[in-house]
Amino acid sequence: MKVQEKDVVYSNRNTYSTLNQVTEKTKYVWLVFHGIGFLSRYFLRYFADFAEEEHYFIAPQAPSKYYLNNEYKHVGASWLTRENTLLEKENVMAYLDGVWQAEKIPKNCNLIVFGYSQGVSIASRYVAYSKIKPAKLILYAGGLPEELDENSFNFLSTKTPITFIYGNQDPYLNPERMAREQAKLNTIFAGRAQLMAFEGGHELKKEIIHKVIP
């Protein structure tokens, strides 16, 4: 028996969620990428405390949905797995291009790209792929993809603030893993990335986000 794996091209649709409205008073537009197990509309709850008039949030939705905890009640989602990663990455980048084009972000707004947990890999990949130039890049409790290198972000200004946030008790970012991540950060961003540690584990804290952006 010889099994063959093939692929086809077809049209697909996916949702995304937004918080607040873009007006003449909007100062910041956030492109925020959730972690594994989230849905975008619930992820936006972590940003609800920001000033509504000044901040507009766009939360893309990871495409692969599944039931959490084998209870067939609550649904979460994942961006990528090790299965057909290159093909799935192309699909995700095409979807994010669609979101970007649909939103038509005003040029006078400051763009903030934020990734949490698994969303760090998608946020960093999309910035590198699309060559968008955020006013700030925030990577929270996640790892950088192996394929990114010192040439991946050479289009960014050397003055672009890059912040890597992590909990000092995060089981996924133990000292050995953090040493590897810090080495990658230093290589990819030429030592410009600022590390910010907080007391806690693998968790998203509103007060930590507010420390980075008032």
N, CA, C and O of each residue as an XYZ file, in Angstrom:
856
protein
N       0.851     -1.196      0.000
C       0.000      0.000      0.000
C       0.883      1.240      0.000
O       1.752      1.391      0.859
N       0.662      2.116     -0.954
C       1.441      3.353     -1.052
C       0.508      4.546     -0.862
O      -0.352      4.812     -1.702
N       0.684      5.251      0.232
C      -0.150      6.411      0.542
C       0.484      7.666     -0.048
O       1.680      7.899      0.125
N      -0.295      8.456     -0.728
C       0.169      9.727     -1.272
C      -0.583     10.876     -0.599
O      -1.792     10.802     -0.379
N       0.137     11.906     -0.286
C      -0.487     13.100      0.281
C      -0.447     14.209     -0.749
O       0.620     14.560     -1.253
N      -1.604     14.759     -1.060
C      -1.723     15.802     -2.070
C      -2.341     17.045     -1.432
O      -2.798     16.998     -0.290
N      -2.353     18.131     -2.155
C      -3.032     19.323     -1.639
C      -3.797     20.001     -2.758
O      -3.498     19.824     -3.939
N      -4.786     20.778     -2.364
C      -5.594     21.528     -3.312
C      -5.673     22.976     -2.854
O      -5.461     23.280     -1.680
N      -5.973     23.844     -3.769
C      -6.188     25.256     -3.466
C      -7.684     25.517     -3.485
O      -8.376     25.140     -4.431
N      -8.182     26.163     -2.436
C      -9.600     26.477     -2.369
C      -9.791     27.764     -1.578
O      -8.897     28.183     -0.844
N     -10.942     28.383     -1.724
C     -11.243     29.615     -0.991
C     -11.678     29.281      0.422
O     -12.347     28.274      0.653
N     -11.297     30.124      1.361
C     -11.655     29.901      2.755
C     -11.986     31.248      3.394
O     -11.575     32.293      2.890
N     -12.726     31.223      4.500
C     -13.053     32.443      5.234
C     -12.751     32.206      6.704
O     -12.850     31.084      7.201
N     -12.383     33.277      7.389
C     -12.144     33.197      8.825
C     -12.534     34.535      9.438
O     -12.500     35.568      8.769
N     -12.896     34.509     10.688
C     -13.301     35.726     11.384
C     -12.091     36.394     12.039
O     -11.006     35.816     12.100
N     -12.291     37.601     12.521
C     -11.372     38.262     13.443
C     -12.204     39.220     14.272
O     -13.338     39.534     13.908
N     -11.655     39.685     15.376
C     -12.422     40.529     16.294
C     -11.735     41.876     16.469
O     -10.515     41.988     16.345
N     -12.534     42.892     16.758
C     -11.982     44.225     17.016
C     -12.600     44.780     18.292
O     -13.666     44.347     18.732
N     -11.909     45.740     18.867
C     -12.373     46.413     20.083
C     -12.243     47.910     19.889
O     -11.177     48.401     19.519
N     -13.324     48.641     20.137
C     -13.411     50.093     19.981
C     -13.548     50.470     18.501
O     -13.738     49.602     17.648
N     -13.450     51.753     18.209
C     -13.619     52.256     16.851
C     -12.456     53.181     16.496
O     -11.872     53.827     17.366
N     -12.135     53.230     15.224
C     -11.127     54.186     14.746
C     -11.819     55.521     14.486
O     -12.765     55.605     13.702
N     -11.334     56.549     15.153
C     -11.843     57.903     14.961
C     -10.656     58.855     14.818
O      -9.502     58.427     14.809
N     -10.949     60.123     14.707
C      -9.880     61.121     14.606
C      -9.091     61.235     15.911
O      -8.002     61.809     15.929
N      -9.636     60.689     17.002
C      -8.938     60.729     18.281
C      -8.072     59.490     18.527
O      -7.344     59.437     19.518
N      -8.140     58.512     17.656
C      -7.378     57.272     17.842
C      -5.880     57.543     17.693
O      -5.437     58.096     16.687
N      -5.116     57.152     18.697
C      -3.668     57.331     18.668
C      -2.933     56.020     18.378
O      -1.900     56.009     17.708
N      -3.483     54.912     18.895
C      -2.799     53.622     18.789
C      -3.724     52.588     18.147
O      -4.888     52.462     18.528
N      -3.205     51.868     17.190
C      -3.886     50.703     16.636
C      -3.044     49.482     16.980
O      -1.858     49.417     16.655
N      -3.668     48.524     17.635
C      -2.988     47.303     18.080
C      -3.372     46.133     17.181
O      -4.548     45.930     16.880
N      -2.387     45.378     16.761
C      -2.598     44.104     16.097
C      -2.153     43.048     17.099
O      -0.955     42.875     17.327
N      -3.113     42.336     17.703
C      -2.803     41.466     18.839
C      -3.071     40.002     18.478
O      -4.124     39.665     17.936
N      -2.106     39.147     18.788
C      -2.172     37.734     18.432
C      -2.281     36.892     19.705
O      -1.394     36.911     20.558
N      -3.380     36.161     19.812
C      -3.636     35.372     21.012
C      -2.772     34.111     21.052
O      -2.161     33.723     20.057
N      -2.740     33.487     22.223
C      -2.026     32.239     22.400
C      -2.912     31.038     22.146
O      -4.099     31.181     21.853
N      -2.335     29.857     22.260
C      -3.066     28.620     22.032
C      -4.190     28.478     23.064
O      -4.005     28.780     24.243
N      -5.343     28.019     22.606
C      -6.475     27.827     23.501
C      -7.420     29.002     23.594
O      -8.476     28.895     24.218
N      -7.062     30.135     22.983
C      -7.912     31.324     23.031
C      -8.824     31.397     21.809
O      -8.599     30.723     20.804
N      -9.840     32.215     21.917
C     -10.573     32.746     20.781
C     -10.374     34.256     20.800
O     -10.271     34.857     21.870
N     -10.320     34.864     19.634
C      -9.927     36.275     19.552
C     -10.866     37.194     20.335
O     -10.410     38.158     20.950
N     -12.165     36.911     20.319
C     -13.102     37.816     21.005
C     -12.918     37.806     22.515
O     -13.151     38.818     23.175
N     -12.506     36.686     23.059
C     -12.240     36.615     24.498
C     -10.860     37.182     24.832
O     -10.655     37.736     25.912
N      -9.930     37.041     23.913
C      -8.584     37.586     24.119
C      -8.634     39.099     24.298
O      -7.840     39.665     25.050
N      -9.551     39.743     23.619
C      -9.640     41.205     23.682
C     -10.055     41.719     25.051
O      -9.899     42.907     25.330
N     -10.575     40.862     25.900
C     -10.941     41.297     27.252
C      -9.728     41.817     28.023
O      -9.874     42.654     28.914
N      -8.553     41.337     27.692
C      -7.345     41.771     28.388
C      -6.954     43.206     28.032
O      -6.072     43.782     28.669
N      -7.594     43.779     27.033
C      -7.248     45.131     26.583
C      -8.392     46.123     26.798
O      -8.327     47.264     26.341
N      -9.432     45.682     27.493
C     -10.623     46.506     27.650
C     -10.401     47.720     28.541
O     -11.199     48.657     28.508
N      -9.338     47.723     29.334
C      -9.105     48.827     30.264
C      -8.391     50.016     29.621
O      -8.270     51.070     30.244
N      -7.926     49.862     28.406
C      -7.260     50.985     27.744
C      -8.291     52.037     27.324
O      -9.456     51.725     27.075
N      -7.836     53.278     27.251
C      -8.731     54.380     26.891
C      -9.386     54.119     25.537
O      -8.711     53.970     24.519
N     -10.714     54.069     25.552
C     -11.462     53.676     24.353
C     -11.227     54.616     23.180
O     -11.147     54.169     22.036
N     -11.116     55.898     23.448
C     -10.958     56.866     22.364
C      -9.586     56.789     21.710
O      -9.443     57.126     20.535
N      -8.582     56.353     22.449
C      -7.211     56.401     21.948
C      -6.705     55.082     21.375
O      -5.751     55.070     20.598
N      -7.338     53.970     21.754
C      -6.816     52.660     21.386
C      -7.838     51.841     20.603
O      -8.993     51.719     21.009
N      -7.401     51.284     19.482
C      -8.225     50.400     18.664
C      -7.479     49.075     18.515
O      -6.287     49.053     18.205
N      -8.188     47.982     18.738
C      -7.552     46.664     18.772
C      -8.106     45.756     17.677
O      -9.315     45.685     17.455
N      -7.204     45.075     17.009
C      -7.551     44.085     15.986
C      -6.966     42.755     16.438
O      -5.757     42.634     16.635
N      -7.823     41.765     16.600
C      -7.374     40.449     17.068
C      -7.685     39.391     16.014
O      -8.823     38.928     15.940
N      -6.718     38.999     15.206
C      -6.939     37.900     14.272
C      -7.258     36.605     15.017
O      -6.885     36.430     16.177
N      -7.952     35.709     14.331
C      -8.392     34.449     14.924
C      -7.584     33.280     14.362
O      -7.561     33.062     13.151
N      -6.922     32.530     15.244
C      -6.229     31.320     14.804
C      -7.222     30.381     14.132
O      -8.351     30.253     14.606
N      -6.837     29.721     13.044
C      -7.821     28.992     12.236
C      -8.210     27.611     12.756
O      -9.308     27.134     12.469
N      -7.332     26.964     13.513
C      -7.597     25.573     13.910
C      -8.289     25.538     15.268
O      -7.658     25.756     16.302
N      -9.578     25.265     15.254
C     -10.364     25.276     16.491
C     -10.569     23.860     17.014
O     -10.621     22.902     16.243
N     -10.686     23.744     18.332
C     -10.856     22.439     18.957
C     -11.521     22.619     20.318
O     -11.528     23.722     20.866
N     -12.080     21.535     20.868
C     -12.682     21.572     22.192
C     -11.600     21.470     23.262
O     -10.681     20.657     23.157
N     -11.720     22.301     24.288
C     -10.751     22.325     25.368
C     -11.071     21.260     26.423
O     -12.236     20.977     26.705
N     -10.032     20.688     26.987
C     -10.137     19.783     28.146
C     -11.026     18.563     27.913
O     -11.518     17.957     28.865
N     -11.227     18.209     26.651
C     -12.030     17.020     26.321
C     -13.444     17.055     26.898
O     -14.056     16.012     27.127
N     -13.953     18.260     27.130
C     -15.294     18.384     27.697
C     -16.346     18.732     26.647
O     -17.541     18.721     26.945
N     -15.924     19.037     25.441
C     -16.837     19.361     24.343
C     -17.785     20.503     24.714
O     -18.966     20.496     24.369
N     -17.233     21.473     25.422
C     -18.020     22.623     25.858
C     -17.372     23.927     25.431
O     -17.971     24.720     24.704
N     -16.146     24.145     25.886
C     -15.433     25.378     25.545
C     -14.488     25.127     24.369
O     -13.863     24.072     24.259
N     -14.406     26.134     23.495
C     -13.613     26.015     22.271
C     -12.391     26.919     22.351
O     -12.480     28.064     22.792
N     -11.265     26.398     21.924
C     -10.039     27.179     21.791
C      -9.507     27.034     20.378
O     -10.129     26.388     19.534
N      -8.352     27.637     20.123
C      -7.797     27.578     18.772
C      -6.275     27.577     18.812
O      -5.660     27.990     19.795
N      -5.692     27.110     17.735
C      -4.234     27.045     17.595
C      -3.833     27.630     16.250
O      -4.549     27.484     15.260
N      -2.689     28.290     16.224
C      -2.203     28.885     14.975
C      -1.538     27.860     14.074
O      -1.923     27.705     12.915
N      -0.548     27.165     14.596
C       0.235     26.215     13.804
C       0.602     25.017     14.659
O       0.624     25.105     15.887
N       0.890     23.904     14.012
C       1.467     22.743     14.679
C       2.669     22.293     13.859
O       3.034     22.945     12.880
N       3.270     21.207     14.245
C       4.399     20.670     13.483
C       3.946     19.963     12.206
O       4.779     19.602     11.374
N       2.640     19.762     12.040
C       2.104     19.100     10.853
C       1.942     20.104      9.718
O       1.208     21.084      9.851
N       2.627     19.861      8.599
C       2.535     20.731      7.415
C       2.732     22.202      7.771
O       1.975     23.066      7.327
N       3.752     22.474      8.575
C       3.942     23.832      9.092
C       4.142     24.860      7.981
O       3.572     25.950      8.039
N       4.937     24.529      6.981
C       5.211     25.499      5.917
C       3.942     25.855      5.153
O       3.688     27.026      4.870
N       3.141     24.833      4.819
C       1.900     25.085      4.109
C       0.928     25.881      4.966
O       0.316     26.837      4.488
N       0.783     25.495      6.226
C      -0.138     26.200      7.112
C       0.318     27.634      7.373
O      -0.505     28.539      7.514
N       1.624     27.833      7.434
C       2.146     29.192      7.629
C       1.763     30.085      6.449
O       1.401     31.246      6.640
N       1.840     29.551      5.240
C       1.429     30.317      4.066
C      -0.040     30.701      4.162
O      -0.417     31.827      3.840
N      -0.873     29.752      4.609
C      -2.304     30.031      4.754
C      -2.548     31.128      5.780
O      -3.363     32.024      5.558
N      -1.836     31.056      6.912
C      -2.011     32.048      7.968
C      -1.560     33.427      7.491
O      -2.236     34.422      7.753
N      -0.423     33.497      6.792
C       0.064     34.783      6.297
C      -0.919     35.385      5.287
O      -1.141     36.596      5.283
N      -1.504     34.544      4.435
C      -2.488     35.036      3.467
C      -3.720     35.578      4.187
O      -4.259     36.617      3.806
N      -4.162     34.880      5.217
C      -5.299     35.342      6.018
C      -4.983     36.679      6.683
O      -5.813     37.588      6.664
N      -3.795     36.808      7.270
C      -3.426     38.053      7.942
C      -3.312     39.208      6.954
O      -3.637     40.346      7.293
N      -2.860     38.930      5.755
C      -2.868     39.957      4.709
C      -4.292     40.444      4.455
O      -4.528     41.636      4.258
N      -5.246     39.494      4.463
C      -6.639     39.864      4.263
C      -7.156     40.765      5.372
O      -7.868     41.734      5.108
N      -6.800     40.449      6.609
C      -7.196     41.283      7.743
C      -6.581     42.671      7.612
O      -7.266     43.679      7.786
N      -5.312     42.717      7.312
C      -4.593     43.988      7.186
C      -5.220     44.867      6.111
O      -5.427     46.061      6.325
N      -5.520     44.281      4.960
C      -6.098     45.042      3.858
C      -7.522     45.501      4.187
O      -7.935     46.591      3.792
N      -8.270     44.659      4.916
C      -9.641     45.011      5.256
C      -9.705     46.179      6.234
O     -10.639     46.979      6.179
N      -8.728     46.285      7.123
C      -8.777     47.296      8.179
C      -8.325     48.679      7.739
O      -8.769     49.685      8.293
N      -7.443     48.735      6.745
C      -6.997     50.038      6.224
C      -6.598     50.979      7.365
O      -7.215     52.027      7.558
N      -5.593     50.609      8.095
C      -5.153     51.353      9.274
C      -4.647     52.743      8.882
O      -3.780     52.852      8.015
N      -5.165     53.798      9.496
C      -4.706     55.154      9.170
C      -3.209     55.323      9.433
O      -2.691     54.832     10.436
N      -2.535     56.002      8.551
C      -1.087     56.160      8.663
C      -0.679     57.045      9.839
O       0.458     56.971     10.307
N      -1.592     57.875     10.313
C      -1.243     58.764     11.418
C      -1.299     58.051     12.779
O      -0.876     58.622     13.785
N      -1.809     56.824     12.822
C      -1.887     56.079     14.078
C      -0.600     55.303     14.329
O       0.059     54.854     13.391
N      -0.252     55.153     15.589
C       0.898     54.343     15.972
C       0.475     52.869     16.007
O      -0.450     52.495     16.727
N       1.153     52.059     15.233
C       0.840     50.634     15.173
C       1.643     49.882     16.226
O       2.866     49.999     16.293
N       0.940     49.113     17.042
C       1.584     48.251     18.033
C       1.275     46.803     17.672
O       0.108     46.438     17.528
N       2.294     45.985     17.526
C       2.100     44.557     17.270
C       2.413     43.812     18.556
O       3.486     43.971     19.138
N       1.455     42.992     18.992
C       1.549     42.310     20.279
C       1.261     40.831     20.078
O       0.258     40.467     19.464
N       2.143     39.974     20.597
C       1.914     38.540     20.545
C       2.052     37.929     21.921
O       2.975     38.253     22.669
N       1.123     37.038     22.252
C       1.180     36.335     23.540
C       1.315     34.836     23.306
O       0.576     34.256     22.511
N       2.273     34.207     24.009
C       2.480     32.767     23.960
C       2.681     32.318     22.510
O       3.606     32.793     21.851
N       1.839     31.415     21.999
C       2.002     30.979     20.613
C       1.859     32.150     19.642
O       2.391     32.112     18.533
N       1.147     33.176     20.062
C       0.988     34.352     19.221
C       2.277     35.113     18.973
O       2.353     35.907     18.036
N       3.301     34.883     19.806
C       4.603     35.516     19.578
C       5.181     35.064     18.242
O       5.710     35.877     17.483
N       5.081     33.778     17.958
C       5.635     33.251     16.711
C       4.893     33.813     15.501
O       5.501     34.060     14.460
N       3.580     34.014     15.633
C       2.803     34.550     14.513
C       3.048     36.044     14.351
O       3.208     36.529     13.230
N       3.079     36.776     15.457
C       3.335     38.217     15.399
C       4.685     38.502     14.747
O       4.785     39.341     13.852
N       5.723     37.799     15.200
C       7.066     38.040     14.659
C       7.161     37.601     13.207
O       7.789     38.276     12.390
N       6.535     36.464     12.880
C       6.550     36.001     11.492
C       5.836     36.995     10.574
O       6.309     37.282      9.475
N       4.699     37.516     11.030
C       3.950     38.403     10.149
C       4.667     39.725      9.934
O       4.658     40.258      8.824
N       5.281     40.255     10.963
C       6.055     41.488     10.778
C       7.186     41.254      9.785
O       7.412     42.072      8.894
N       7.897     40.137      9.938
C       9.009     39.825      9.035
C       8.522     39.579      7.612
O       9.154     40.016      6.649
N       7.397     38.878      7.482
C       6.858     38.525      6.168
C       6.286     39.738      5.441
O       6.562     39.949      4.259
N       5.486     40.538      6.156
C       4.752     41.630      5.516
C       5.558     42.917      5.414
O       5.240     43.806      4.625
N       6.610     43.000      6.230
C       7.447     44.202      6.289
C       6.667     45.415      6.812
O       7.025     46.553      6.509
N       5.617     45.186      7.584
C       4.954     46.312      8.235
C       5.900     46.876      9.292
O       6.745     46.157      9.827
N       5.754     48.154      9.585
C       6.690     48.821     10.490
C       5.955     49.327     11.729
O       5.477     50.461     11.755
N       5.870     48.493     12.740
C       5.165     48.933     13.955
C       5.951     49.991     14.705
O       7.177     50.060     14.618
N       5.218     50.817     15.446
C       5.871     51.774     16.332
C       6.447     51.059     17.537
O       7.366     51.562     18.184
N       5.900     49.862     17.846
C       6.389     49.070     18.966
C       6.030     47.608     18.719
O       4.939     47.299     18.241
N       6.965     46.710     19.050
C       6.750     45.273     18.937
C       6.868     44.673     20.334
O       7.905     44.793     20.986
N       5.786     44.020     20.791
C       5.752     43.446     22.139
C       5.573     41.940     22.031
O       4.586     41.467     21.467
N       6.523     41.188     22.569
C       6.508     39.730     22.540
C       6.384     39.245     23.981
O       7.260     39.493     24.809
N       5.290     38.555     24.266
C       4.950     38.230     25.649
C       4.856     36.711     25.824
O       3.952     36.069     25.289
N       5.800     36.150     26.580
C       5.749     34.750     27.020
C       5.695     33.748     25.874
O       4.923     32.790     25.916
N       6.504     33.967     24.864
C       6.534     33.022     23.751
C       7.919     32.938     23.138
O       8.833     33.658     23.542
N       8.068     32.058     22.164
C       9.367     31.861     21.529
C       9.397     32.358     20.094
O       8.379     32.357     19.403
N      10.563     32.779     19.659
C      10.753     33.231     18.289
C      10.977     32.032     17.370
O      11.676     31.094     17.753
N      10.403     32.039     16.173
C      10.591     30.930     15.236
C      12.054     30.769     14.831
O      12.808     31.738     14.747
N      12.427     29.531     14.585
C      13.821     29.241     14.261
C      14.238     29.837     12.929
O      15.415     30.139     12.732
N      13.290     30.014     12.002
C      13.693     30.472     10.668
C      14.032     31.959     10.624
O      14.603     32.425      9.638
N      13.696     32.710     11.664
C      14.020     34.127     11.678
C      15.481     34.330     12.045
O      16.028     33.617     12.886
N      16.116     35.323     11.397
C      17.521     35.592     11.674
C      17.774     37.099     11.676
O      16.834     37.893     11.669
N      19.032     37.480     11.686
C      19.385     38.896     11.801
C      18.956     39.718     10.585
O      18.945     40.947     10.647
N      18.601     39.051      9.476
C      18.151     39.774      8.286
C      16.633     39.904      8.209
O      16.115     40.600      7.336
N      15.922     39.244      9.111
C      14.468     39.212      9.025
C      13.811     40.550      9.326
O      12.708     40.822      8.851
N      14.484     41.393     10.117
C      13.876     42.657     10.544
C      14.768     43.853     10.190
O      14.695     44.900     10.833
N      15.603     43.689      9.170
C      16.510     44.790      8.845
C      15.799     45.986      8.219
O      16.424     47.023      7.995
N      14.498     45.858      7.933
C      13.716     46.979      7.405
C      13.194     47.882      8.526
O      12.738     48.995      8.265
N      13.261     47.403      9.776
C      12.796     48.197     10.902
C      13.819     49.263     11.280
O      15.025     49.068     11.127
N      13.328     50.369     11.766
C      14.223     51.395     12.287
C      14.954     50.864     13.523
O      14.385     50.100     14.302
N      16.179     51.261     13.693
C      16.936     50.856     14.880
C      16.355     51.477     16.146
O      16.720     51.094     17.258
N      15.453     52.433     15.971
C      14.821     53.071     17.123
C      13.482     52.416     17.492
O      12.848     52.825     18.465
N      13.050     51.417     16.738
C      11.783     50.748     17.045
C      11.894     49.987     18.366
O      12.731     49.091     18.474
N      11.086     50.309     19.368
C      11.163     49.609     20.653
C      10.670     48.161     20.513
O       9.616     47.912     19.928
N      11.431     47.225     21.048
C      11.087     45.810     21.032
C      11.176     45.314     22.472
O      12.227     45.417     23.105
N      10.084     44.782     22.981
C      10.032     44.345     24.375
C       9.658     42.866     24.447
O       8.695     42.428     23.817
N      10.420     42.112     25.211
C      10.140     40.692     25.450
C       9.768     40.533     26.919
O      10.583     40.793     27.804
N       8.536     40.104     27.173
C       8.009     40.002     28.528
C       7.877     38.536     28.915
O       7.450     37.715     28.104
N       8.237     38.207     30.140
C       8.113     36.811     30.577
C       7.966     36.746     32.093
O       8.444     37.617     32.820
N       7.290     35.692     32.551
C       7.157     35.449     33.976
C       8.354     34.683     34.505
O       8.826     33.745     33.863
N       8.855     35.079     35.683
C      10.059     34.421     36.203
C       9.791     33.006     36.720
O      10.715     32.305     37.133
N       8.519     32.591     36.693
C       8.175     31.222     37.079
C       7.441     30.496     35.947
O       6.719     29.529     36.190
N       7.626     30.956     34.739
C       6.967     30.356     33.576
C       7.568     28.982     33.295
O       8.757     28.900     32.988
N       6.789     27.893     33.389
C       7.347     26.565     33.153
C       7.784     26.345     31.712
O       8.614     25.478     31.438
N       7.230     27.129     30.788
C       7.606     26.991     29.386
C       8.860     27.800     29.044
O       9.494     27.576     28.013
N       9.203     28.732     29.915
C      10.391     29.561     29.700
C      11.304     29.417     30.915
O      11.589     30.383     31.624
N      11.752     28.184     31.133
C      12.682     27.931     32.235
C      14.030     28.566     31.915
O      14.226     29.042     30.797
N      14.967     28.587     32.867
C      16.249     29.276     32.635
C      16.979     28.821     31.367
O      17.560     29.642     30.656
N      16.951     27.526     31.087
C      17.631     27.029     29.882
C      16.964     27.561     28.614
O      17.638     28.009     27.687
N      15.635     27.505     28.587
C      14.899     28.013     27.421
C      15.069     29.522     27.300
O      15.217     30.038     26.192
N      15.048     30.236     28.420
C      15.214     31.683     28.375
C      16.579     32.069     27.858
O      16.719     33.072     27.158
N      17.591     31.283     28.194
C      18.938     31.563     27.695
C      18.962     31.463     26.169
O      19.595     32.275     25.496
N      18.259     30.448     25.627
C      18.200     30.295     24.169
C      17.416     31.432     23.527
O      17.802     31.967     22.487
N      16.296     31.793     24.175
C      15.479     32.871     23.616
C      16.213     34.210     23.655
O      16.121     35.008     22.723
N      16.933     34.440     24.731
C      17.682     35.693     24.830
C      18.779     35.754     23.778
O      19.045     36.814     23.210
N      19.420     34.609     23.517
C      20.450     34.565     22.483
C      19.842     34.872     21.108
O      20.437     35.593     20.307
N      18.645     34.317     20.843
C      17.976     34.600     19.573
C      17.590     36.070     19.471
O      17.772     36.700     18.430
N      17.056     36.605     20.561
C      16.690     38.017     20.567
C      17.892     38.900     20.280
O      17.802     39.846     19.498
N      19.013     38.593     20.911
C      20.220     39.395     20.716
C      20.713     39.315     19.276
O      21.194     40.301     18.716
N      20.588     38.129     18.686
C      21.035     37.957     17.306
C      20.094     38.646     16.332
O      20.526     39.405     15.465
N      18.801     38.374     16.484
C      17.819     38.875     15.525
C      17.664     40.386     15.602
O      17.535     41.050     14.574
N      17.675     40.936     16.818
C      17.446     42.367     16.995
C      18.704     43.125     17.398
O      18.632     44.261     17.865
N      19.845     42.494     17.217
C      21.134     43.149     17.449
C      21.233     43.770     18.836
O      21.770     44.866     18.999
N      20.712     43.064     19.832
C      20.829     43.526     21.205
C      19.889     44.643     21.593
O      20.024     45.210     22.677
N      18.919     44.981     20.719
C      18.027     46.119     20.990
C      16.796     45.736     21.792
O      16.103     46.614     22.306
N      16.505     44.438     21.911
C      15.292     44.011     22.601
C      15.440     44.170     24.112
O      16.442     43.765     24.702
N      14.430     44.763     24.715
C      14.418     44.950     26.167
C      13.677     43.794     26.819
O      12.555     43.476     26.424
N      14.290     43.162     27.810
C      13.652     42.086     28.556
C      12.940     42.658     29.772
O      13.483     43.499     30.489
N      11.704     42.186     29.995
C      10.927     42.631     31.141
C      10.366     41.401     31.857
O       9.498     40.712     31.322
N      10.853     41.131     33.045
C      10.384     39.991     33.826
C       9.354     40.449     34.849
O       9.410     41.576     35.341
N       8.414     39.563     35.163
C       7.449     39.852     36.212
C       7.298     38.634     37.116
O       7.661     37.521     36.736
N       6.770     38.848     38.294
C       6.537     37.756     39.227
C       5.322     36.950     38.762
O       4.200     37.456     38.757
N       5.552     35.700     38.375
C       4.429     34.890     37.930
C       4.842     33.853     36.919
O       6.019     33.719     36.583
N       3.853     33.117     36.437
C       4.097     32.027     35.505
C       3.688     32.381     34.091
O       3.889     33.503     33.625
N       3.106     31.392     33.415
C       2.687     31.578     32.022
C       1.281     32.159     32.034
O       0.293     31.435     31.907
N       1.206     33.454     32.187
C      -0.085     34.118     32.351
C      -0.023     35.520     31.780
O       1.021     36.172     31.788
N      -1.151     35.960     31.290
C      -1.244     37.299     30.718
C      -1.821     38.239     31.764
O      -2.943     38.042     32.231
N      -1.060     39.256     32.130
C      -1.470     40.189     33.170
C      -1.712     41.575     32.565
O      -0.851     42.140     31.891
N      -2.899     42.096     32.825
C      -3.248     43.407     32.286
C      -2.290     44.493     32.752
O      -1.898     45.366     31.979
N      -1.919     44.427     34.031
C      -1.073     45.488     34.567
C       0.313     45.513     33.919
O       0.954     46.561     33.846
N       0.760     44.365     33.457
C       2.061     44.302     32.776
C       1.968     44.957     31.408
O       2.880     45.673     30.992
N       0.863     44.711     30.705
C       0.679     45.347     29.397
C       0.638     46.863     29.553
O       1.199     47.587     28.730
N      -0.017     47.343     30.597
C      -0.130     48.788     30.828
C       1.228     49.414     31.151
O       1.429     50.603     30.905
N       2.147     48.642     31.689
C       3.477     49.171     31.967
C       4.249     49.469     30.683
O       5.088     50.369     30.636
N       3.946     48.697     29.653
C       4.641     48.887     28.374
C       4.014     50.024     27.587
O       4.707     50.840     26.979
N       2.663     50.063     27.612
C       1.941     51.156     26.926
C       0.977     51.776     27.945
O       0.009     51.122     28.334
N       1.211     53.008     28.386
C       0.319     53.667     29.363
C      -1.108     53.826     28.827
O      -1.974     54.358     29.522
